[in-house]
Amino acid sequence: MNDTKKDNGYEEERKKLQEKRPKCSVDLQPMEQWVKEGSDFCRPCILPVTIDWYRQELTERGHLELVEEIDKARMSEDPDATCRAMDAIKDRVPIDLKYRLLEFDCSTQEHAAELEGEIIPPAEASQESSPSELHTEGSESETPQEPLPPEPPGTGQ
């Protein structure tokens, strides 16, 4: 008997996604595992954006029953349950849709890593900026504004 924990092919799919989309700069994890990890940043706080991406993609492809599953899990207001549903859905859709949903996971985890300070976005990595350089003339406030959520991957950023 194999002593390793069954991962439902997630590791293999993660590697394929990394090969297909090498821009994923974080170690992509199942959403339930990722949301449970300790962080100073509120990871569940950015889930609504990802959930909306999932809902839109699943709706466009006619998987309304899966949208209902996400909605039901979301109504529980338990981020673990919502992420568990999101992870389970990826095992029940065609591979091209699974890759698309994994891209959403990757974008979410990258964005959170940026907010957590774990990675430096490419634009910032190319040059060091002081806080005064980041302030643009004519802005009404010296206070930094909260970053906007990322655009869904593949929408022509």
N, C-alpha and C positions, 0 to 999 in steps of 0.2 A: 504494500500500500504506500502511496506517495505521501510523505509527511508535509509537503509544502501546501500552503493554503491555496485553494482554487480561486483564481481571480477572474473567472468568466471571460478569459481572453483579453481583459483590459490592458494588461502589460504589453501584449503583442500589438493591440490596436494603438496603444500610446506610442509605441516605437514607430509604427507605420505613419502615424500622424506627424511625429517629429521628423521623419524622413520627408514626408509630403509637404510639411509646413515648418521648415527649419527656423522660422522667426520666433517660435515659442521659446522664450528665454527662461522659463521656469520649469521645474520638474513637475510635469502635469500629473495630478492626482485625481482619483475619484472625488467627486464634489462632496460627498458625505465625509470622507476622511479629511479633505481640505478644510471644510467649514469647522470641524471639531478641533483642529490644531490650535494651540495657544497662539495668540497674537495680541499686540496692543491695539490693533486696528479691528474694527467691528466688521468681520467678514460677512455675517448674515445681512448687514446693512446694504451690501451691494447686490444681494441675490435678486431683488425685484427686477433689476435690469436684465439679468441673465434669464430669469423666468420668462420675461416678456419676449426675449429672443427665441426661446424654446417654443413658447406658445405660437408666435407668429410663423415660425418655420414649420411646425407640426400642422398648423391650420392650413397653410398654403399647400402642403403636401397631402391633405385629406386625412390626417390622423387625429380626428376630433376626439376619439375615445382616450387617446393619450393626453390630450389637452385637459380633458376632464380629470384624469388621474393627477396631473400636476395641480390643477385647481383644488381638488379635494385635499391633497397633501398641504397645499399652501394655506388652506382654511384652518388647519390645525395650529397654525402659527408656531410650528416647531421646525426650525431650519434643518435639523437632522432628517426629519421625515420628508421634507421637501427635496432635499438633496438626494436622499435614498431613492425617491421616485424618479428624479432626473437621471440618476445612474442606472436604474433598472430599465428605463425606457430605451436607453442606448443599446441594450441587448435585444430589443424587440423590433428594431427598425432596419431597413435596408442599409447596407454598408456606407453608401454615399451620404445618407442622412445621418448616420452615426458619426461619420467624419465631420459633418457640419456641426453637430451638437458638441463634439469634442473641441472644435475650433472656438465655440462659444465659451466652453470651460476654460480653454487656454487663455482667451482674451480676458476673462474675468480674473483668473489667477495672476496673469501678468499685471493687470491694472492694480489689483490689491497689493502685489509685491512692490510696485512703484510707490503706492501710498504708504506702504510699510517701510520704505527705504531700502528694500533688499536688492533692487536692481536700479540701475541708472538708465533712464530712457535714452535712446540713441542720440537725440538732439542735445541732451545735456552732457552726454559722455564726450562729445567732440570738443566742448569748451567748458572751462570753469567759469561760472558767473557769480558775481557777488550779489547779495540781496538788492543793492542799489541799482545794479545793472538790470535786474528783473523788473524794476518799477519803470513803467512807461510814462512819458510826459502826458499830462492831461488826464490821467486817471484820477478819479475823485477820492480814492481811498488809499491809504498806505497799508491797510490791512490786507494780507493775502486772502484771496477767495478760495473756497473749497473747490477742488478739481471736479470737472464734469465727468460723468461716467463715459466709458469708451463707446464709440460707435460699434454696431454689430460688425463682425468681420465680414469682409467681402462686399461692403456697401459702397465702395469707391471713395474711401477716406481721402 
